[in-house]
């Protein structure tokens, strides 16, 4: 199921998941909680459908998704955190700079810095948006949740 570039599964972490999905969860290291506790969205493309690539710079913009707490984390093609000199791997609801309207803009790229920067390597990567204790509307219809936009800004 998709919501812009963000994709999710309605059965991850539930008894309804298939053996293949359970194997995927085990291989990719995700300790999937059930949908009432957490919803996981993954983006491997930007909002225009282009594969996420460390040679490009991206901006994630929006306001808080309907959840008690959320985070966005970058992962390399090996499903591990991407090593970087700043040891920044994610942004979260409680540790993000906002504008006067409460909106945020996160920079993702090889030279992303600051409180809202997620540095990534030169290769492909994915982003995982985790919504913990999602609101009732998100639980009932995760494909139509209000999620941040993910736009490519430039490429080298």
N, C-alpha and C positions, 0 to 999 in steps of 0.2 A: 504494500500500500504506500502511495507517495503523497507528499504535501510539498510541492515545489521540488527542490533538490533533495529534500529529506525523505528517507524511506524507512518504514517500520514494519514490523510483523505483529499481527493481532494475537498470535499464539505463543510468542516467545515467553518463556517462563511459566507456561501453563501446562496442564495435563493434556491439552488438545494439540500440542506441538508434535510434529512427526519425528520419527527416528532420525531423519536427515537433519531436521532443524536442531534437534538436541545435540547431534554430533557437531554441527556447525558452531553452536554455542560453546561446546567443550573445546573445540580446536581454537576458536578465536578468543578464548579467555574471558568471556562475558558471563558474569554471574547474574543471569537474568531473573529479576523479580517478577511477580505477576503484574498484570496491567494496572491494577488498582494502586500498586505501590510505586511503580516506575514504568515509564515508557521510554524506549531507546529509539532514536532516529539516527540514521547514518547517511552522510552525503559523500558520494564519490565524484559528483559533478557539481558545477556551479548552477545558478538559476537559469542559465542559457543552455545547459546540457553538455558543456565541455568538461572533460575529465580534469580533476584537480591535479595540478602539477606545480612542484616547487619552483619552477622557472617563472611562475606567474605570481602576482600579488592579488590578494582577494580582500574584500571587505564584507563583514557580516554585520548587518544593521537590523535594528528592531527594538522592541520593548520586551519586558519580561513575559515569557510564555506562562500560561496558566498552570502554575505548579508551585508547591511550597518552596522548592529549591531546584536549581538547574545548573548544568555545566556544559561547556563545549570543549572537547579534547581532540587533539590531532594525533593520528596514528600513521606510521609508515606502512609500506607494503607487507611487512612481516607481522603486522598487528601489534607492534610494540610502540611505546612512546618514541618520538624522534629526538635523538640526542641534540642538545644545543647548549651553547656556552652560558645562557641565562637560566637554564633549568626551568623554563616556563613551558608547560605542556597544555595548559587549559586556561579558560576564564570561567567565572561562575557568578551567580546572582549576587553573592555577598562580597565579591572582590573585583568589581568591574567599575570603571569610571563611566559616568553618565552625563548627558547634557542637562540643561535646566528643565527639559520636558520629561526626564527619566529614561530617555532612549539611550542606546549604546551603539558604538561602532567599533568593531574588532578588526584589527589588521592581521592578516595571515600571509606569511611569505618568508623568504630566506632572511630578510633583514627586519622583520617585524619586532618592534620593541615597545617598552612601556607597559602600563597596567593592562592595556587592551591589546597587546600584541602576542601572537602565537607564532614563534619561529618554526619553520619546517625546512627540511633538506631540499636538495635539488630534484628529487624524483617525485613519483606519484605518492599521494597520501589520501586519507579519508578523515572526515570529521564526524565525531559522535556527539549528538545532543542528548543529554539525559534529563528527563523530567521526573523528579521525585515527588511523590504524592501529587500527581496531576489532578487538575480540576475535573469535575464531573463531565463537562462538555468534551474535554480531551479524551477521557476514558471511553465515552460513548462513541466518539467520532474522531479518532486520531488523524484521519486523512484531511480534516478540515480545521485543524487547530491553527491558531495564529502563531506562526514560527518565523524566526529571523530570515531575512533575504541573504543570499550568498552570491555576490557579484564579483566577477573578474575585473580588476582595475587596470592591470597592465601585465605584459609578458616581456621577458628579455630574450 
